[in-house]
């Protein structure tokens, strides 16, 4: 049995896959940066994107410029990181270099929709919108002004008690936190006022009389007649708003 010569030819298709950068760093703002993918006879696809990372294009079969975009980092406390894998989709070339994407903490901020509020003497409740990426603290300078933060920390409710005095008054609510300038909401409230429809003196005949009038008050009120037992007011007290009042004068028997 003789020997025979055989020629075996093995041909391998050249393949290549690489990325121009293995690390990307972004500040806390929404931004983007381009990287280059170089390939030879190798289809490719990126995987491992976090929800805050977007790639365009995400896959291809030739050289490409890929835009890596990140959304704004909502946290002023946490740096975030995502590891992208550039995967070869050629079955005989299982190669997957990584690209690490890091985004810095956001610049802390507090913004409010109102920086000054005026309240009626009768007391009111008002709402201020708050935008912030930190956990902030709230302080009220006066006990008659209460500030309450909503569960999602996007609203601040200010409740102002009635002002029972005739003098105006002021207060403020501050929002503060680490790394931010304290935000202040200035509050003013007018003093209580009262008007009555009967503005001129009443001349009562000897047999007495009844007189109806309207009372407008910013606060709860009480009417007294001092030592004049022959004069009565009904009702003798009321709440803020408009009240119908009856003044009754008894006959003068003297």
PyMOL commands that set and color helices and strands:
alter all, ss='L'
color gray80, all
select strands_A, chain A and resi 16-19+23-26+31-40+44-47+53-56+59-60+64-70+80-88+96-103+110-112+116-119+124-132+137-140+145-149+155-160+169-176+183-189+194-196+209-217+221-222+231-234+237-238+241-249
alter strands_A, ss='S'
color yellow, strands_A
deselect
rebuild
show_as cartoon
